[in-house]
Each structure stands twice: as C-alpha cells, then as structure tokens.
C-alpha cells in the first residue's frame, strides 16, 4: 500500500484547484451530469486528483444514470476507505481515498450486477491515465 499523504489545509489549497479543494477536502459534490468523466469510454485507470492513488479501472465503470461516474468495484483492496455519512439527515456510505483522505463520493448497494455496489464518484476528484 502507498504511503499516506498529509498536507496542511494551506498546502492543499496551493496544490488543488478551487473545485478540487471543494470536493476532495470539503466534501462537496459536483452538479449531476456535469463531470468530465461521466461519458468517458476510454480504457485506463482513474486515480485520485489529490494524490494520484489508483482507485478504479475503466473495466468496472458503467452508466448507472445517476449523473456521476459509477464503478462496480475499486481497483484494489485498500485503495479507498468507507465511512458512515449521516449528513443531510441521510444514512449513506462515503468513499474516501485511503492515501490522502480526499472525499470521492458515495457507495450504494443498489447495483443489480454481480458486485451489488455502485460507487458514485465525483469526476473532479479523479484524474485519468489512459491505457493505449
């Protein structure tokens, strides 16, 4: 597993764009159907925009119709951490990067496919490494 990344809030503000900071460090959400990776069909690996930790493979990405990129599973055990999230009076499970703690999105148990999982992830929290 990769070594954890720890920066001060001042350092994060210097490293990240304003939008990335809002999502990754302040647990924001991009508007549905607005993300740069929602319709991405290229093959490759989705990595954390904050620390470059590999998170998801394009092979597990699917169109769930929810407005955010969706994945059936993480790229490897330990690439993300799951946390209880009771914000807005809703019981959900938050997905955070295991290396930098950045907020990625949420995971739901409503996918009809084999894993039963739908990792609903903000495009802004991701970068993409295309596989040629």
C-alpha positions as CSV (number, residue, x, y, z in Angstrom):
1,X,0.0,0.0,0.0
2,X,1.1,3.5,-0.7
3,X,2.4,5.8,2.0
4,X,-0.2,8.2,3.3
5,X,-0.2,11.8,2.2
6,X,-0.7,14.5,4.7
7,X,-0.7,18.2,3.9
8,X,-1.9,21.2,5.8
9,X,-5.1,22.9,4.6
10,X,-2.9,25.8,3.3
11,X,-0.8,23.3,1.3
12,X,-3.9,21.6,-0.1
13,X,-5.2,24.9,-1.3
14,X,-1.9,25.5,-3.2
15,X,-1.9,22.0,-4.7
16,X,-5.5,21.7,-5.8
17,X,-7.8,23.8,-7.9
18,X,-10.6,25.6,-6.2
19,X,-13.1,22.9,-7.5
20,X,-10.9,20.0,-6.4
21,X,-10.4,21.6,-3.0
22,X,-14.2,22.0,-2.6
23,X,-14.8,18.3,-3.4
24,X,-11.8,16.5,-2.0
25,X,-11.2,18.5,1.2
26,X,-14.6,20.0,1.9
27,X,-16.8,17.0,0.8
28,X,-18.6,19.0,-1.9
29,X,-20.4,17.5,-4.8
30,X,-20.3,18.5,-8.5
31,X,-23.7,19.0,-10.2
32,X,-25.1,15.9,-11.7
33,X,-24.4,15.2,-15.4
34,X,-21.6,17.8,-15.4
35,X,-18.5,15.8,-14.8
36,X,-15.7,15.4,-17.3
37,X,-15.5,11.6,-16.9
38,X,-19.3,10.8,-16.9
39,X,-19.3,9.7,-20.5
40,X,-15.6,8.7,-20.8
41,X,-15.3,5.4,-22.7
42,X,-11.5,5.3,-22.9
43,X,-9.7,2.4,-21.3
44,X,-7.4,3.1,-18.4
45,X,-7.2,3.8,-14.7
46,X,-9.0,6.5,-12.6
47,X,-6.7,8.0,-10.0
48,X,-7.2,10.4,-7.1
49,X,-6.8,14.0,-8.3
50,X,-5.2,14.9,-4.9
51,X,-2.5,12.2,-4.5
52,X,-2.6,10.1,-7.7
53,X,-3.6,6.9,-5.8
54,X,-5.1,4.3,-8.3
55,X,-8.8,4.0,-7.5
56,X,-10.9,2.5,-10.3
57,X,-10.4,0.6,-13.6
58,X,-12.4,1.7,-16.6
59,X,-13.3,-2.0,-16.9
60,X,-15.7,-1.6,-13.9
61,X,-17.2,1.7,-15.0
62,X,-20.8,1.7,-16.1
63,X,-23.7,4.1,-16.8
64,X,-26.0,4.0,-13.8
65,X,-28.0,7.0,-14.9
66,X,-27.3,8.8,-11.6
67,X,-25.3,11.7,-13.1
68,X,-21.9,10.8,-11.8
69,X,-19.3,8.3,-13.0
70,X,-20.2,4.9,-11.5
71,X,-18.0,1.9,-10.8
72,X,-18.8,-1.7,-9.6
73,X,-15.6,-2.1,-7.6
74,X,-12.4,-0.5,-6.6
75,X,-9.1,-1.3,-8.4
76,X,-7.6,-3.0,-5.3
77,X,-8.5,-3.7,-1.7
78,X,-7.4,-0.8,0.4
79,X,-7.4,1.8,-2.3
80,X,-10.4,3.5,-0.7
81,X,-11.9,3.7,2.8
82,X,-15.6,3.7,3.5
83,X,-17.1,5.9,6.2
84,X,-20.6,6.3,7.7
85,X,-22.1,9.6,6.5
86,X,-25.2,10.9,8.2
87,X,-25.1,14.4,6.6
88,X,-28.3,16.0,5.4
89,X,-30.2,13.5,7.5
90,X,-29.5,10.7,5.1
91,X,-27.7,7.4,6.0
92,X,-25.0,6.9,3.3
93,X,-21.5,5.5,3.0
94,X,-18.8,8.0,2.0
95,X,-15.9,6.8,-0.2
96,X,-12.6,8.5,0.6
97,X,-9.1,7.9,-0.8
98,X,-7.1,5.7,1.5
99,X,-3.9,7.6,0.7
100,X,-4.9,11.2,1.2
101,X,-8.3,11.0,2.8
102,X,-9.9,13.0,0.0
103,X,-13.7,12.8,-0.5
104,X,-14.5,10.9,-3.7
105,X,-18.3,10.3,-3.4
106,X,-20.6,7.6,-2.0
107,X,-21.2,3.9,-2.5
108,X,-24.7,2.3,-2.7
109,X,-25.9,-1.3,-2.5
110,X,-28.3,-1.0,-5.4
111,X,-26.5,-2.2,-8.5
112,X,-28.2,-5.3,-10.0
113,X,-24.9,-6.6,-11.3
114,X,-22.6,-9.2,-9.5
115,X,-21.0,-6.9,-7.0
116,X,-24.2,-5.2,-6.0
117,X,-22.2,-2.0,-5.5
118,X,-22.4,1.4,-7.2
119,X,-19.5,3.6,-6.4
120,X,-20.9,7.1,-7.4
121,X,-17.8,9.3,-7.7
122,X,-17.3,13.0,-8.5
123,X,-15.3,13.5,-11.7
124,X,-13.5,16.4,-10.1
125,X,-12.0,14.1,-7.5
126,X,-10.4,12.0,-10.3
127,X,-7.7,12.1,-12.9
128,X,-7.4,9.6,-15.7
129,X,-4.5,7.6,-17.1
130,X,-5.4,6.3,-20.5
131,X,-4.2,2.8,-21.4
132,X,-3.1,2.6,-25.0
